Amino acid sequence: MDLKATQLALIFEMDKLTGADHQGPTLQDLAARLAIQLSALTHALRPLVRDGIVELRQDAQDRRTKHGVLTALGKTRLSEAIVRWAAANDQVEAVLGPAAAA
């Protein structure tokens, strides 16, 4: 499965919000950070969960709260996508020039 730009942004933000405890952000926090409705976030997460890129875990204190966590596959896919994104950005800069690309 190739990641769409919106999925890449979602898992990038999820990775960025994951603390040292590796618990991952709550879905409410992630939706707020992305400025989207919780229902839209859960809809966007379905294919990522299905494909083993994201795992949803219940909070230890509040079973109604879920955390989004990147799986090992998710971390690999994110790393690969960042490398490809950087290469594409370099190509755009090469064609347009740095000033126009900015």
HUBEL-V596823 format. One record per residue. N is the residue number from 1. PSI is psi as a letter, one per 40 degrees, with the letter a starting at -180 (none if undefined). Layout:
((N & PSI) (N & PSI))
//
This chain:
((1 & h) (2 & i) (3 & h) (4 & i) (5 & d) (6 & d) (7 & d) (8 & d) (9 & d) (10 & d) (11 & d) (12 & d) (13 & d) (14 & d) (15 & d) (16 & d) (17 & e) (18 & h) (19 & a) (20 & d) (21 & e) (22 & f) (23 & d) (24 & i) (25 & i) (26 & i) (27 & d) (28 & d) (29 & d) (30 & d) (31 & d) (32 & d) (33 & d) (34 & e) (35 & f) (36 & i) (37 & i) (38 & d) (39 & d) (40 & d) (41 & d) (42 & d) (43 & d) (44 & d) (45 & d) (46 & d) (47 & d) (48 & d) (49 & d) (50 & d) (51 & e) (52 & e) (53 & d) (54 & i) (55 & h) (56 & h) (57 & i) (58 & i) (59 & i) (60 & d) (61 & d) (62 & h) (63 & e) (64 & e) (65 & h) (66 & i) (67 & i) (68 & h) (69 & h) (70 & h) (71 & i) (72 & d) (73 & d) (74 & d) (75 & d) (76 & d) (77 & d) (78 & d) (79 & d) (80 & d) (81 & d) (82 & d) (83 & d) (84 & d) (85 & d) (86 & d) (87 & d) (88 & d) (89 & d) (90 & d) (91 & d) (92 & d) (93 & d) (94 & d) (95 & d) (96 & d) (97 & i) (98 & d) (99 & d) (100 & d) (101 & d) (102 & none))
//
